[in-house]
Amino acid sequence: MLQRTPLYPVHQRMGARMTAFAGWEMPESYQGILAESRAVRTGAGLFDVSHLGRYQIQGELALPFMEYLLVSRILPVAVGRARYTLLCHEEGGILDDSLVYHLEQQRYWLVSNALNRVKVGQWLHRWAGPYSVEIADVSPDTAALALQGPSSPMILAQLGDPSAIQGLGPFNCLQTMVGGCQALVSRTGYTGEDGFEIVTGAAEAPGLWQRLLDLGAVPCGLGARDVLRLEAGFVLYGNDIDEMTNPYEAGLGWLVHLDKGEFLGREALQRIKERGVRRRLIGLQMQGREIPRAGYAILVGGDKVGQVTSGTHSPILGTSIGLGYVTPEMATAGTQVEVDIRGKLVPAIIVKGPFYRSRPQS
């Protein structure tokens, strides 16, 4: 059975094209992926991301619990800061790539992919016993909006404390009032642009959504979100990473702090790092408009050397791009390859990501 976000009636009234995603019914687009993608790159786009999982973890042992579950150091994440990190299982595979927010001295939030919300909740409870932490899934009672683009700071500052909003640095978070709503605001996002993610009460979300639109934000759907994250070189769980993927092959080894002490998956990750990987995630830039779709073979000299995991046409680059895995010896930027697109071998070049870099944050 599909779940519907608190904003579902709003999306329907706006004529959004809806799609099923990870058990939720979410907007695919409002006025078209191209227009929405350009709005984020040039102004500000507004996404309903309420489908993401949101867990609150608190208690005296919340910090050691988080240190044990996550591959990155959490101790240096001061109150008011956030960190991108990974949950890995005992064999080193990625259970989820998550954001951790340190809200108060003994209180954290963990934001997971929508696809993994139930799995992550079960994982948290599975390992919580020795730590006696309180774990609450706050997803049903809250809604999350992502305001993304160079105009985002100016728009959001009109609904809250301007100095606090403008002074919020990257990967900082703040509990404050926004448009009359109590909200958690973080300077994070999934588009490669400056922007904010705003979590507020489910009942308050429709009003806040409308106020942000009234100030110039453009409603955007999951289609534009996928194009934007690919341009920024961000991985998507279920496509580019999963439980069979380890951080080192996915280019996420920088998140793994093997010297921080014991944590889940540490021994396996140590072995993987020492022996090396059998494949590496790479960026693909097509030499034409053909789109490399997930599952398409990557070839060199007629031999398969890898496989595409994500692909799209980039409006800002005017060409098609993708992510995929190839053997380590083929993973060098500049390597010429071909992608088998329905029997047609289309030339492509391996590039170092991201495909697109935004302007510096204000």
Secondary structure, 3 states (H helix, E strand, C coil): CCEECCCHHHHHHCCCEEEEECCEEEEEECCCHHHHHHHHHHCCEEEECCCCEEEEEECCCHHHHHHHHECCCCCCCCCCEEEEEEEECCCCCEEEEEEEEEEECCEEEEEECHHHHHHHHHHHHHHHHHHCCEEEECHHHEEEEEEECCCHHHHHHCCCCHHHHHCCCCCEEEEEEECCEEEEEECCCCCCCCEEEEEEECCCHHHHHHHHHHCCCEEECHHHHHHHHHHCCCCCECCCECCCCCCCCCCCHHHCCHHHCCCCCHHHHHHHHHHCCCCEEEEEEECCCCCCCCCCEEEECCEEEEEEEEEEEECCCCEEEEEEEECHHHCCCCCEEEEEECCEEEEEEEECCCCCCCCCCC
